[in-house]
Amino acid sequence: MGWIIAIIVGGIAGWLASMVMNRNASMGIFWNIVVGCIGSVIGNLIAGPLLGVSGSVQEFSLTGLIIAIVGAVVLLAIVNLIQRGRVR
């Protein structure tokens, strides 16, 4: 059951991050899910040691969703730097 919640929360986090980074038109639902799930891992790597906060997308929580969104925004910023040489 946890992986279904991870897909749903990852999709929402990826979609919200793509809206923030103005990449929504170029991403489909699959890439939103991928970005959200990878963003959750990145967010936990950043927030864990720095803030002492962790959240998982396998069990829905607001903290986990926020961490996934922040991590997904960081991931999309890195992708923008690599593709275009600038952050939108």
One Martini backbone bead per residue (centre of mass of N, CA, C, O) as a GRO file, in nm:
protein
   88
    1MET     BB    1   0.053   0.065  -0.015
    2GLY     BB    2   0.300   0.265  -0.010
    3TRP     BB    3   0.351   0.288  -0.323
    4ILE     BB    4   0.085   0.431  -0.392
    5ILE     BB    5   0.133   0.682  -0.220
    6ALA     BB    6   0.404   0.758  -0.352
    7ILE     BB    7   0.285   0.814  -0.632
    8ILE     BB    8   0.081   1.030  -0.555
    9VAL     BB    9   0.270   1.225  -0.399
   10GLY     BB   10   0.482   1.249  -0.624
   11GLY     BB   11   0.291   1.373  -0.834
   12ILE     BB   12   0.215   1.625  -0.671
   13ALA     BB   13   0.502   1.730  -0.622
   14GLY     BB   14   0.588   1.747  -0.921
   15TRP     BB   15   0.364   1.937  -1.014
   16LEU     BB   16   0.424   2.174  -0.820
   17ALA     BB   17   0.720   2.210  -0.910
   18SER     BB   18   0.656   2.267  -1.212
   19MET     BB   19   0.497   2.525  -1.150
   20VAL     BB   20   0.726   2.682  -1.009
   21MET     BB   21   0.939   2.623  -1.266
   22ASN     BB   22   0.786   2.641  -1.544
   23ARG     BB   23   0.735   2.301  -1.659
   24ASN     BB   24   0.444   2.188  -1.718
   25ALA     BB   25   0.431   2.160  -2.039
   26SER     BB   26   0.692   1.940  -2.049
   27MET     BB   27   0.521   1.757  -1.849
   28GLY     BB   28   0.414   1.463  -1.737
   29ILE     BB   29   0.297   1.235  -1.519
   30PHE     BB   30   0.546   1.058  -1.507
   31TRP     BB   31   0.756   1.290  -1.447
   32ASN     BB   32   0.619   1.387  -1.190
   33ILE     BB   33   0.665   1.128  -1.029
   34VAL     BB   34   0.969   1.110  -1.056
   35VAL     BB   35   1.037   1.390  -0.938
   36GLY     BB   36   0.893   1.348  -0.664
   37CYS     BB   37   1.053   1.097  -0.565
   38ILE     BB   38   1.337   1.216  -0.596
   39GLY     BB   39   1.274   1.473  -0.429
   40SER     BB   40   1.237   1.322  -0.162
   41VAL     BB   41   1.525   1.226  -0.136
   42ILE     BB   42   1.662   1.502  -0.153
   43GLY     BB   43   1.505   1.636   0.080
   44ASN     BB   44   1.606   1.433   0.299
   45LEU     BB   45   1.910   1.498   0.258
   46ILE     BB   46   1.875   1.798   0.340
   47ALA     BB   47   1.676   1.806   0.599
   48GLY     BB   48   1.798   1.610   0.796
   49PRO     BB   49   2.079   1.743   0.876
   50LEU     BB   50   1.986   2.047   0.898
   51LEU     BB   51   1.679   2.010   1.058
   52GLY     BB   52   1.578   1.720   1.163
   53VAL     BB   53   1.395   1.636   0.915
   54SER     BB   54   1.145   1.392   0.818
   55GLY     BB   55   0.995   1.240   0.516
   56SER     BB   56   0.745   1.036   0.374
   57VAL     BB   57   0.567   0.907   0.087
   58GLN     BB   58   0.445   0.632   0.208
   59GLU     BB   59   0.328   0.832   0.427
   60PHE     BB   60   0.106   1.060   0.476
   61SER     BB   61   0.238   1.399   0.497
   62LEU     BB   62   0.309   1.726   0.511
   63THR     BB   63   0.613   1.706   0.545
   64GLY     BB   64   0.667   1.512   0.307
   65LEU     BB   65   0.549   1.699   0.088
   66ILE     BB   66   0.735   1.944   0.130
   67ILE     BB   67   1.003   1.794   0.090
   68ALA     BB   68   0.936   1.697  -0.199
   69ILE     BB   69   0.903   1.976  -0.327
   70VAL     BB   70   1.182   2.090  -0.263
   71GLY     BB   71   1.341   1.862  -0.405
   72ALA     BB   72   1.209   1.905  -0.686
   73VAL     BB   73   1.306   2.194  -0.726
   74VAL     BB   74   1.604   2.127  -0.714
   75LEU     BB   75   1.604   1.929  -0.951
   76LEU     BB   76   1.492   2.133  -1.167
   77ALA     BB   77   1.725   2.335  -1.137
   78ILE     BB   78   1.947   2.142  -1.231
   79VAL     BB   79   1.825   2.080  -1.507
   80ASN     BB   80   1.826   2.374  -1.608
   81LEU     BB   81   2.132   2.414  -1.592
   82ILE     BB   82   2.205   2.190  -1.793
   83GLN     BB   83   2.019   2.271  -2.039
   84ARG     BB   84   2.038   2.619  -2.020
   85GLY     BB   85   2.228   2.770  -1.793
   86ARG     BB   86   1.959   2.822  -1.613
   87VAL     BB   87   1.734   2.960  -1.386
   88ARG     BB   88   1.386   3.028  -1.374
   0.00000   0.00000   0.00000
